[in-house]
Amino acid sequence: MKIRGIAHRGYPVKYPENTLVAYQAAYELDFTHLELEFHLSKDGIPVLMHDYTIDKMTNGKGFIRDYTLEELKQFRVKGAEQIPTLEEALNLLKWKMDILIELKQAGDLYPGLEEKVLEIVRRTDTLEHSRIISFDHFSLIRTRQLNPDIRLGALCTGSLPYVFPFLKEIDCDFLGIHFRFVTPRYAEMIAENGVISGPWPIETIQEMEIIAAQYPTALITTNHLERWADFYRNHSELHL
């Protein structure tokens, strides 16, 4: 059985987040979707990591944008793994899972970021299985202007009742929202506007029970993949 859910940065509870081994583990657990994040190296190569620096995850320090890809590949993530490129990840996951690619744009921090991701999606032939997501909604606008076909997803930390006209304007049908802001009324508004609800992070059994009882159509994001997989298999109301 495929597990309908988004594996957050791979399987970070067991493996270093945003590494190829973490992505492979999510695939082997039969998750339908995976979320990953990328930045640009000094020489303009999309590389995968959540933070803007390598301090937390590697044996190095400094901003990703200050290192070339060759230099970044010398560091080790949690002592063992290399920092992967977006292209390496898409080639690994191609035709296996739907991939939510988060643009870690922040204003004009990464000029050309949107063009770079679309070129790699084209080169890896993963358009059909890719969705570009971001907290930077100006970045989503630029992505839509560059490509009319790529699926988009807007990320928000709070509930924004005025976001729906904007989503229609850029032809975006996914809204990722922190779970604490999800209410029955807001979930109803999301559904009324034909948008997929993407609450995050869903980690505890209690949170999973709320999803099953109140928001069974939601496409949840979790770090605890096996916990959600077991829960999902035992709750037929989630099997859409």
N, C-alpha and C positions, 0 to 999 in steps of 0.2 A: 504494500500500500504506500502510495506517495503521501508524504506529510505536508499538508498545506501550511506553509509558514516561511518566514524569512530568517535564514541563518545569519546572525549578526556578526559580520567580519569573519565568517567561517565558523569555527567552533572554539571560541576563546576560553571556555571553561577548561578545556583539555589541551589546547594547542595555542601557540602564539598567534594572536589575532592578525588578520590580514597577511597570512603567509599561505603558500601553496598547500602545505600539509593540512592547514586548518580548513581550506576550501575543499580539499579532497575528502576530508572527514565528513563535512556537511553533505556532500554528494552521496557518500556511502551510507549515510543515515536516511537517504531518500527524501530530503527536503526539496520542495518545489522551487524555492527562491533563495538567493543569497545576496547579501548586501556587502559592498566593499567601498573603500574611499581612496581617493588618489590626489596627489600633488604633482607639481612639475619640478624636476631636477634642474640644476643650473644650466644644463644643455638641452632643456626642453622635453625631457622624456617623462611621461606619466608613470609615477611609482606609487606603490600602495602603502599607506599608513594613515592612521587616524589623526595623530597630532601633526602640527606644523614643524615640529622638531623631532630629532631622532633620540632625544634624551631618555624618554621613558622606556622605549622598546629595544634599544640596541646598546652596544658597548661604546658608542660614540656620543658626541654632543654637537648641537648646532641645528640651524634651520636646514630643512631639506633643500630649499632653493639655492643654498650656498654650496652644494656639492654636485659634481657631475655624476652621471649614472655609474661610471667606472669606480668612482670613489665610494659611492653608496654601497656598491656590491661588496666592498671590503669589510663592511660592518656585519655583525651577526645579531639577529633578532633573538633575544633570550638565549644567547650563547650558541645557537645551532643553525637557524634558518637565515637565508638571504632575504633582503628586501626585494620583493618581486616587482616586475613591471606590470602595468595594466595589460599589455599585450600578452604576456606570459599567462596571466590569470584567465583572460578570455579564451585563449587557445586551450587551456586546461578544461574549462567548464563548457566550452562550445557544444551546443546541442544536448547538454545534460541538465541544465537548470536555467531558470530565468534569473537574470543578473541585474540588481539595482546598483548602478554606478553613481556614487555620490561625488559631486564636484565640490572640492574643498576650496572653492573660490571665496574670497573675502574682498569685496570691492574690486580693485584693479591689481590685487596681489600677483595674480598669474595671468599676464596678457597672453591671449591665444589659447587658454585652457580649453575652451569649448570646441575650437577647431581641432585641437589635438585628440580629444576623446572621440569625436565623430569620425576622424580619419582612422583611428584604430578600430572602431566598431566596423567601419566599412572594410578595412583590410582583413579583419578576422572573420568577416561574414557572420556577424552576430547581431545584426539589427533586429531580427525577429525576436530575439530572446533578451534584448537589453532595454533597460529603462534608466534614463538620466534623472537623478534626483539631487536636490540641493536646498540648503537653508537660504542661500543667496538667490532670491527670486529674479534679480536682474540677470543673473547667469542663466537661469531658465529661459528668460526672454531671448537672450542672445542665441541659446541653443535652438530654440524654435525658429528663429529667423534664419539660421543656417541650414536647418533640416526640417521639412514639414512632416516627416514620417516617424521620427524617433518618438517613442513613448516617454512622457515626462512624469515626474512626481515632485510635488512641493512638500517640503518639510517645515514644520512649525513646532515651537516649544509650547505654545498656548492655543486656546480655541479662538479662532478668528472668524466670526460670522460674516464678515465682509469679504472673505477671500474667494468666494465662489464665482463672482463675475470675472475675476482675474483668471481663475482656472479655465473658464470657458474661453476667454480671450486667447490664451496660449495653447488651447486644446490639451489640457492636462487632466487626467482622470484618476489621479492617486494623491491622497493627502496623508502624509505621515505626521502623527501628532502624539505628544507624550501622553501616556495612558492616564495620568492624573487629571488631565483636562477633558477626558471623554465623558460625556453625559448622555443619557438617552435622547435628550432634545438635540444635542449636537450631532449624534450619530444619525438621527432622523434627517437632519438638514443635509448631511453628507450623502445619504441615500437618495433623498429627493433631487439632488443635483447630479445624480448618476456618477458619483465619485467613489472609488474604492477607499475604504477606511483602513489606515495602517497604524494601529496603536503600538507604541513601544515604550519601554521594554516590558515584555510579559515574562516574569521570572518565577513567581511562586505559584503553588497549586491554587491558592485563594484567587489570585489574579486570573488564572486559567479558568476557574469555575465561573467567574464573572463573565468572561468572554463567552463561554459556552451557553450561559443562561441568558445573557442580554445582547451580545454582539456576535452571533455565530458566523456572520458573513465577513467579519473583519479579517484582514490579512496581517497577522501579528508578527512582530519581530522579537526574537529571543536569543539570549546567550546560552540558555539551558536546553540544548537540542534534544537530548534523550528524554528529559522530563516532559517536554511538550509532545514528543513523538508518542510516548506511552499514553499520555492524557488524550491525545488526538485519536489514537486507535480505539480507545474505550468510550468515545463520545460520538455517536453516530450523527448527532445534530450538527456536527462540524463538517461532515462529509458532503460537500456541495457538489 
